[in-house]
Structures are given as structure tokens and as C-alpha cells.
Amino acid sequence: MANDLSEPVTLRQIAREAGVSIATVSRALRRPNTVAVETRERILALVAHHRYVPDALAVSFSSRRTGLIGLIVPTISNSIYAAFTEAVQNRLQAAGRKLLIANTNYSAAAESEIVHKLVESRVEGVIFTGYRRDAALYQLLRHYRIPFVVTWSTSPDPAIPAISFDNFAAAKAATEALIALGHRRIGLICGVSAVNDRAQQRIAGYRLGLEKHGIAFDPTLVAERPFEVAEGAAAAGSIMRTAPAPTALFCANDIQAMGALFACQRFGLAVPADVSIIGFDDLPMTRVINPPLSTVRVPAIEMGESAADALVQAVDCGEPILSRSFEATIVMRDSTAKP
């Protein structure tokens, strides 16, 4: 297998090794049905071996700088990513860069396709959301000497630089904030951990928060749902029907927390008199709903600015990107009280 840091192979080299013309290699990649099966398979085997990615701009890394930076987010429907993206874009524009934004909708297959398209477009750097993905994508970027950084999640691998906050610690702190008020039966509404490493980390933080205070983990009090208001409402309805009902809900996303709040109010439950609710993100609307929502304030803007600055420095000066962690803080408002 080709070395991750070997010189990226060219179309001419692929053609020479395959014993065909450059035009034949190009057709095999872009119009495979026009090339004989045996020839096509020989070409594609070499392409896979060398991790060759076609250049959509028909230029080489050495001959032209594109000024493009790719940003991959899981969704554009959550305004917390909007604030983060704006911070990234402002910093990149100040540095003379252009931003390409792509939305995966939490799909690993979509993200893989996006990364390959970004490499084809000869981006100079990539900003990821979360660290958990196919290692081959990181290898591809290293192979083409494209620096990258992970955001919104810490990384267990020192070779994958992360500029983020600690989801695990923030979720543990939110859980303990409810425990400090006197709550012992606490429900959790969070994202789907199978496709979201941030949700996975927040569940782990919730569990440790309970364990630290001698509270047994109850899986019937946990609901993993997509980040939508209706999903948060449905999850709250399910959890609040358990017996005995929880006195508090930790929603690992403000969108879900608002859905839970509205559902509890429809059920005739007073918040926080009957049930306390704490969210995660500190979206602007959490300050104006009734009651104002307690939440975890995440450093979205600081994280975006720092990630953009680090990536530009890596591109311009060849400096390695160093991991950095910002602090997420608990903001207590009127949606939480003693049980």
C-alpha cells in the first residue's frame, strides 16, 4: 500500500504504469463504460493502490493554490452550527481564504463522498465535526498533505488534532448541577450515539455523573433521538410515563430540550415545579422562552475562530495543528429548581 506521506501520484504516472494513454485513464475515471473491462480494472487497481484522486481543477498542488477550505457539518438546521460556521468564515475571509460548506446529515457515506470531492477540488484544509469516521479519510488527506482539524469533539488519537470542548465533562457537569439541586431520578434525551460521537460522549458524562453520586443508571430513562423539537417532545412523553417519573430531564441539545419543555407543559406539568429541564448549547431562543432554559453554554464562536486560525497557519507555515480544549459552562435559568 502507498505510504500516507508519499508524493501524490499524477495522472501521467498512472497511465505509464497501466501501459495506456493519459486519455484512457481519464476516460476510465470519468466514463468507465467507454473503456474495456480488463483495461479499466487494471487502471482502477492502480488508482486504489496510489490513492489517486482526480483533480477537478486540472491543476497540481505545486502549480497553483486554490485558497479553498472545506468545512463539514452534520446539519445546517441547528443554529449553533450557524454561529460556529460564521466564526470560521469570518476568520478565513480575513486570511484571504474561501470557504466550502458541506452538510452530511449524519451520514458516513455522504461524508466520505464529500471528502473525496473536496480533495478533487484541491482544498487546502478541512475542518471536521467530530472525530469518529473511517480512518481511510484521514489517510487520504495526509496522503495529499491536506491539513485537517476536528471540532465539536475531543479526539482520543493524538494524531488527529482537535480544537473543541469536552462533551463528556460538560454533560457530567450538567447532570451534577441537577443532582446538586436534589434530583435523584434524572432522565436523559440525547442524539443517536451510533452516528454521533458527541452524543456518545454526553451519554458517558451523564452516566459518570450519576455514578459519582451513587445513583444507579436506568436505561428506561434514556432516549436517543434526532435533534428535532418533535423528537424531543416524543422522548419526554415516553420518559415521563415511567414509574416513578423523573423529577428532572437533561436534554443534551437545546432543540430537544425545547420539545421536552413544550411536551411537559401540554401534559399539565409545571416547569420547574414538577420537572426541571436543562439543555445543551445555549441557543439564543433559550433565553426568551417561558421559562428561560437552563443549559450548557458551548464556546462555538471561540472554537470556530481558533480552528480557522490554526488551519491557515498550518497551510501557510507548515506548522502542525495542536489540540486545544475550551471550557463549556453551565448556565442556570428558571427551568430548573429543587424537586
Order of alpha helices (4+ residues) and beta strands (2+ residues): alpha-alpha-alpha-beta-alpha-beta-alpha-beta-alpha-beta-beta-alpha-beta-alpha-beta-alpha-beta-alpha-beta-beta-alpha-beta-beta
